[in-house]
């Protein structure tokens, strides 16, 4: 049995099928961990949602920013952007079942020493804190999604405090778990930096390079940062290898017993034209 973590799909279902074939995925033996952003920008968002949902208990999915964006649109709390490729989902006859399934996915998952999130964690958070905040968001998604989505967008607050309450607390937690790439040593986040990691000497560090990070000792599996590319270290596995941007889709065997052992396994993007921004 292996747990395969798989990078951002973003509507690349053909590549997912090819990747599962490449790793020799078996439903009676393996589980798949998806780092989020199942949908958007790629050409097969509807097909991807249906495919991953049909995997049932074999799939562990955490929500990414594009997944939350889709749910916000579905609840009438945000509009479709020019670069979105979500129209097929929004018109699908089974859209309500797909939205219901997506809204019940987690924001963080912890198992066997591995923490799965879409984007990252701030240095003040322990694994337990991360899971607690994820559960708060998940509860809001189930009980009052419109209120959550009406207050989800925005870049403030930008620094964690245990005293944060209400929508500020939820917004900060969502931003960290689904949007963050960099922060300061003190944990102040900057959501506008989206390219390559900042140069040496910058106050902004990749979140996983902060020395006093409280999640050290656990391995964190994440995606979201295509400009960073594939990153494999002892305590962090970054799996957004930019499939939707013409790169590749990558799987990593978290248990080391499957195809390729501990080496990442990738398939190239099939090739298509991205929508204009």
N, C-alpha and C positions, 0 to 999 in steps of 0.2 A: 504494500500500500504506500502511495506517495501523495503528499500535498503539493500540488503545482500552483505557485503564484503566477498570475498572468497580468501583464501590463494593460494600460488604458486601451480599450477597444474602440471607442468613439465611432461606432457604426461600421466596423471592419469585420463583418461576419465571415466572409470568404477566408480571410487570413486566420480567423479563429478556428475554423474547421481544418484548415491546413496545419495549423499548429498542433491541434489535438491529435491529428493523424501522425504528425512528426514525433510527438512524445509517446505515442502508443497508448493514449488515454483509454482506460477501461472503467465503465460505470460501476462495476462490482468490486473495484479495487482502489480507485483513485478519487481524490477530492480536488476541486479547483477553487482557488482563492482569487477573486477578482478585485483589483485595487480601485475600482470605481471608474466613472465616466464611461458607462456602457454605450452612451448615445452621443450624437451630435458631431457635426463637421464631416463625418464619413457618409458613404452612400447607402448604408444598410442598417439604419438605426432601428427600424421596426423589426427587421429580421433578427437582429442581434438581441433585442429585448425578448422576443419570443423564444429564441434558441436558449438563452441563459436561463430564463424562467423554466423551460422544459427540463432543465438539468435537475430540478428538484433539490433534494438534500445534498446532492453532490457538489453544489455550488454555494460557496460563501461569498457574499457580495457586500462591499461597503459602498456607500453613496459618495459620488464626486460632485463637483460644482455643476457640471453639465446635467447630471441626473436631477439635482435639486432645481435647476433652471427649468427643466421640462415639467416637473411637478408644479412649480410656481405658475407656469403658463397654463397648465391644465386646470388650476384653481382660479384662473382669471386674475392673478396677482402680478403678472408681468407679460410683456409682449414679445412676439417672435422677432429675433434679430435677423438682419439680412444674411449673416453668415450661418444661421441655423439650418440644419437639415432634419427638421422635426415634423414637417407637415404630414408625412405619411403616417406617423404615429397618431397625430392629432385627428386624422380622418379614419383611422382603423376601426372596424366594427368591434374589436376586442380591446379597444383602448382603455376602457374603464377597469377591466380586469388587470391589464398591464400596469396602470397607474396604482391600483390597489396593492399589487405585488411589490412594485418598486418602493412605495411608501412604507413598506414594512421591512425594508432592508436596514441593516445597522449602519452606524457612523464609525464604529471601531469594533474590532474583533480580536480577542486574545486567546491563544491556545498553544500549549506546549512551549512556552517561552517566546512565542512570536506575536507581535502586535501588528495588526493590519489596519492601515488608515489610507485615505486617499492622498493627502498632502504632507502632513507632518504633525509635530507636537512642539509646544514651547518648552523651554528648559525647566520651568517651574513644575510642570505636570509630571506626576508619577504615572505608571500604568493604571493604577487604580483611579486616579483623578481623571485620566483620559476616558476611561470606561464609564465613569460616573457622569461626566459631561455628555458623552455620546448618548447615554440612556435618557438624559434630560431632553436632548433634541429629538430622539426617537419617540418619546412620550408626547411631545408637542406635535409631532407629525401625525400621531394617531388621534389625538384628542381635539386639536384646534389648528389644523394645517393652514387655514386662511390667515389667521393671526400671525403665525410663524412667518409665512411668506411675505405678508405685508410689511414686516419689519426686518426681514433677513438682509436686504441689500444695504451696503454701506461699509466703509472701512474703519469706522470707529465703534468702540474703543480699540486702541492698538497695543494695550499693555494689560496683561492679566492681573487680576486681583480676586482673591477669594470672596471679596465683598461685592463683586458684580452681581446684579440681580436682573430678573425679568428679561426683556428683549435684548438689553446690552450684553448680558451674560450669554444668551443663546447665540447672538450674532457673532460675538468674539469666538466662541467655541466652533461655530460653523466655519468662520473664516480660517481659523487655524487648521481644522481637520480637512477642509476641502480646497483652500486657496493659497495658503502660505507656502513660500519658498525660503525666505530669509528672515532673520531677526537679529537683534543685537545680543550681546552677552547677557543683558538684563531681560531679554525676552520681548522687547518691543518689535512688533511686526511691521513689515513694509510690503503691502500687497501690490504695489505698482512695479516692482522689479520682477521682470518675467523672462529675461534672457539668460545668458550664461551666468555662472556664479560670479559675484563681484570680485574685483582684483584684490590681491593681498594688501592688507593695510586698511581696507574699508571697514567701517563700523558694522556693515551688514554682512552676516555670515550665513552660509547654508545652515538651516536649523539643526542639522545633524552634526555640525562641527562645533557647536557650542560646548565648551569644556565641562561645564557643571550641569549638563543635561541630566535631569532626574530619572530619565528612562534608560540610562546606561545600565547594561546588564541584561537587557532584553533586546531581541532582534526586532527591528522595525521594518516592515515591508510597506512600500509606498509607491505612488506613481506621480502623475500630475505635472512633472517637470521635463518636458520633451527636450528643451535646450540643454539640460544636464545630461540626458541620455542614460544609458545603462550604467548602474553603479552597484558593485558587489563588494561589500566589506563584511567583516565579521559580525557587526552589529546593525548594519543597515543594508537593505536590498532595494534599490531604486529601479523600477521596471518600465518607466515610460520611455520606450525607445523610438517614439515618434512615428508609429505606423501610419496614422492619418495624414502626416506631413510628408509621406514618401519614404519613411524609414522602415522599421520592422516591428513585428509583434513578438514579444519575448515571454517565455515561461521559465521559471526557476523552480527546481525540485527542492523544496524546503527540507525534505527528509533524506535526500541524497541517495535514494535507492532506485530511482527510476531511470529512464533513458538519459544518458549523458551524465549521470552522477550529479555532482555539484555544479557542473558547467551550465550556464544559461543556454537555452535553446531558442532560436529565433527563426521566423519566416519573413520574407520580404513583403513589402506592400505590393498589392496587385496592380496599383497604378490607376489614378483617376484624377479628375480636375476638381480641386476644392472650390467651394463657392467664394465669391468676392466678399471681403469684409464690409 
